[in-house]
């Protein structure tokens, strides 16, 4: 990593508080914002929300009054940072338009992480998850066309394809099968540490958002679709949080959170084209460098350990939000029919009739499935579903147009039908 935040000087904490006018930032214009600038801001919001929630939970498990005070001060500033980022969203950007941005960043960020993950098991964790967010984008794009009469390509800019991924109907797995094997932080590559925490930040924020705004729709199908996909996002939070090292101390985790924020803002500065948003990221980075210094100082004082040892073994690449169409198509073609059993990833055809996946899937999908219904209703109203397949037909034959069974992949559909019979 060419930038080492441990060795930089940031803005003194007492100079970081901002007044109401400074916090009430001018929103971007949705007609002008680059899709990846929107996506990057959504990710930054998630990173800040995670930092604030972590700090609250650490404070609730801390006896040291000086540590509580430091957490409270840093947390207040990070809450201001989160509001600043979140207030960039304009009022005329609808809930569904913001949702499309959420799913686009989930796809592109996770795709980059998977391609830049040194650990093979963790790489598979990310490859597994990205196909599900990819399918969510397709479902919401069809809902957006039905409700608002607009095409999602105007939001994602043809940079992310809109076509079925692993169908949402088959993503519903027993909770036991969402728990993954954890890494060992002290032995892990630093890239694995920031990768895992960043993806978790994003997925947690998606869950928070859907849980908050999903009931704001009047249309019953929209409310149902948000409810269904929110439950998959809850699975994803379990999926990603379980790869973190559960033996890391609160202070280790605080240092890693602050380091991760530095890494994220430093990464955004490598690519952000909007000068006003870029200036916000630069300001926040200089704030986060000081937050990291404070967390590191508390770790040295309380645990008598050197925090830089957590991130010494290797260099970090800057997170890049970019097109991943060819890579996603390759993963989709080879992994669409994977599911999970305990902490392992297996083809659905390898499961036995007694596996809990089938009973759980039948239970939650009983009678009516919103993610399938939105495609059926779009076809009924407009003669076909909405897709934006810029690079050709879907790479999975069972998910191509007329060959598709309402957007269901062949192996999954056949196996589920046999189990139901």
ChimeraX attribute file (.defattr): number of C-alpha atoms within 10 A of each C-alpha:
attribute: neighborCount
match mode: 1-to-1
recipient: residues
	/A:1	12
	/A:2	8
	/A:3	14
	/A:4	15
	/A:5	22
	/A:6	16
	/A:7	10
	/A:8	11
	/A:9	13
	/A:10	19
	/A:11	16
	/A:12	12
	/A:13	16
	/A:14	9
	/A:15	8
	/A:16	19
	/A:17	16
	/A:18	11
	/A:19	8
	/A:20	9
	/A:21	7
	/A:22	11
	/A:23	16
	/A:24	12
	/A:25	16
	/A:26	13
	/A:27	15
	/A:28	20
	/A:29	14
	/A:30	17
	/A:31	10
	/A:32	7
	/A:33	14
	/A:34	18
	/A:35	21
	/A:36	24
	/A:37	21
	/A:38	23
	/A:39	24
	/A:40	26
	/A:41	22
	/A:42	26
	/A:43	27
	/A:44	24
	/A:45	22
	/A:46	26
	/A:47	27
	/A:48	25
	/A:49	23
	/A:50	21
	/A:51	23
	/A:52	22
	/A:53	13
	/A:54	17
	/A:55	22
	/A:56	15
	/A:57	12
	/A:58	18
	/A:59	19
	/A:60	10
	/A:61	11
	/A:62	12
	/A:63	10
	/A:64	10
	/A:65	10
	/A:66	11
	/A:67	18
	/A:68	17
	/A:69	12
	/A:70	17
	/A:71	20
	/A:72	16
	/A:73	15
	/A:74	24
	/A:75	20
	/A:76	15
	/A:77	21
	/A:78	24
	/A:79	16
	/A:80	19
	/A:81	26
	/A:82	22
	/A:83	17
	/A:84	20
	/A:85	23
	/A:86	19
	/A:87	17
	/A:88	18
	/A:89	20
	/A:90	14
	/A:91	12
	/A:92	9
	/A:93	14
	/A:94	14
	/A:95	17
	/A:96	21
	/A:97	20
	/A:98	18
	/A:99	22
	/A:100	24
	/A:101	25
	/A:102	25
	/A:103	27
	/A:104	29
	/A:105	26
	/A:106	25
	/A:107	25
	/A:108	25
	/A:109	26
	/A:110	29
	/A:111	26
	/A:112	19
	/A:113	24
	/A:114	23
	/A:115	13
	/A:116	16
	/A:117	19
	/A:118	15
	/A:119	14
	/A:120	9
	/A:121	17
	/A:122	22
	/A:123	19
	/A:124	16
	/A:125	21
	/A:126	23
	/A:127	20
	/A:128	23
	/A:129	22
	/A:130	25
	/A:131	25
	/A:132	26
	/A:133	28
	/A:134	26
	/A:135	23
	/A:136	29
	/A:137	27
	/A:138	27
	/A:139	30
	/A:140	25
	/A:141	28
	/A:142	25
	/A:143	25
	/A:144	22
	/A:145	17
	/A:146	20
	/A:147	11
	/A:148	11
	/A:149	10
	/A:150	15
	/A:151	17
	/A:152	26
	/A:153	17
	/A:154	11
	/A:155	23
	/A:156	23
	/A:157	12
	/A:158	15
	/A:159	18
	/A:160	25
	/A:161	26
	/A:162	26
	/A:163	25
	/A:164	30
	/A:165	30
	/A:166	28
	/A:167	27
	/A:168	24
	/A:169	22
	/A:170	22
	/A:171	21
	/A:172	23
	/A:173	21
	/A:174	19
	/A:175	15
	/A:176	14
	/A:177	19
	/A:178	22
	/A:179	22
	/A:180	23
	/A:181	17
	/A:182	17
	/A:183	21
	/A:184	15
	/A:185	20
	/A:186	15
	/A:187	9
	/A:188	17
	/A:189	22
	/A:190	20
	/A:191	21
	/A:192	22
	/A:193	24
	/A:194	22
	/A:195	24
	/A:196	23
	/A:197	20
	/A:198	27
	/A:199	23
	/A:200	25
	/A:201	22
	/A:202	26
	/A:203	27
	/A:204	22
	/A:205	23
	/A:206	25
	/A:207	20
	/A:208	16
	/A:209	18
	/A:210	22
	/A:211	17
	/A:212	12
	/A:213	14
	/A:214	20
	/A:215	15
	/A:216	10
	/A:217	14
	/A:218	9
	/A:219	10
	/A:220	10
	/A:221	17
	/A:222	23
	/A:223	17
	/A:224	19
	/A:225	22
	/A:226	25
	/A:227	17
	/A:228	21
	/A:229	27
	/A:230	20
	/A:231	16
	/A:232	21
	/A:233	23
	/A:234	18
	/A:235	23
	/A:236	23
	/A:237	22
	/A:238	20
	/A:239	23
	/A:240	26
	/A:241	21
	/A:242	19
	/A:243	21
	/A:244	20
	/A:245	17
	/A:246	13
	/A:247	12
	/A:248	14
	/A:249	12
	/A:250	17
	/A:251	19
	/A:252	18
	/A:253	20
	/A:254	24
	/A:255	24
	/A:256	24
	/A:257	26
	/A:258	24
	/A:259	25
	/A:260	22
	/A:261	26
	/A:262	25
	/A:263	24
	/A:264	22
	/A:265	24
	/A:266	20
	/A:267	18
	/A:268	24
	/A:269	17
	/A:270	12
	/A:271	17
	/A:272	19
	/A:273	14
	/A:274	12
	/A:275	9
	/A:276	11
	/A:277	21
	/A:278	18
	/A:279	13
	/A:280	16
	/A:281	24
	/A:282	15
	/A:283	16
	/A:284	24
	/A:285	23
	/A:286	20
	/A:287	24
	/A:288	28
	/A:289	24
	/A:290	23
	/A:291	30
	/A:292	25
	/A:293	21
	/A:294	20
	/A:295	25
	/A:296	23
	/A:297	17
	/A:298	20
	/A:299	21
	/A:300	14
	/A:301	11
	/A:302	11
	/A:303	13
	/A:304	10
	/A:305	15
	/A:306	12
	/A:307	22
	/A:308	15
	/A:309	9
	/A:310	18
	/A:311	21
	/A:312	11
	/A:313	14
	/A:314	10
	/A:315	14
	/A:316	19
	/A:317	12
	/A:318	19
	/A:319	21
	/A:320	18
	/A:321	23
	/A:322	15
	/A:323	18
	/A:324	17
	/A:325	16
	/A:326	10
	/A:327	13
	/A:328	22
	/A:329	18
	/A:330	13
	/A:331	17
	/A:332	24
	/A:333	15
	/A:334	12
	/A:335	20
	/A:336	23
	/A:337	19
	/A:338	20
	/A:339	24
	/A:340	21
	/A:341	21
	/A:342	14
	/A:343	16
	/A:344	15
	/A:345	17
	/A:346	15
	/A:347	15
	/A:348	20
	/A:349	14
	/A:350	10
	/A:351	16
	/A:352	11
	/A:353	14
	/A:354	9
	/A:355	12
	/A:356	16
	/A:357	25
	/A:358	21
	/A:359	15
	/A:360	15
	/A:361	17
	/A:362	16
	/A:363	11
	/A:364	14
	/A:365	14
	/A:366	9
	/A:367	7
	/A:368	9
	/A:369	16
	/A:370	22
	/A:371	27
	/A:372	18
	/A:373	16
	/A:374	23
	/A:375	23
	/A:376	17
	/A:377	17
	/A:378	17
	/A:379	15
	/A:380	11
	/A:381	11
	/A:382	11
	/A:383	10
	/A:384	14
	/A:385	23
	/A:386	22
	/A:387	20
	/A:388	18
	/A:389	15
	/A:390	14
	/A:391	11
	/A:392	8
	/A:393	14
	/A:394	21
	/A:395	19
	/A:396	20
	/A:397	14
	/A:398	19
	/A:399	22
	/A:400	18
	/A:401	17
	/A:402	11
	/A:403	13
	/A:404	15
	/A:405	14
	/A:406	21
	/A:407	28
	/A:408	22
	/A:409	23
	/A:410	18
	/A:411	15
	/A:412	22
	/A:413	17
	/A:414	13
	/A:415	16
	/A:416	19
	/A:417	9
	/A:418	10
	/A:419	13
	/A:420	11
	/A:421	6
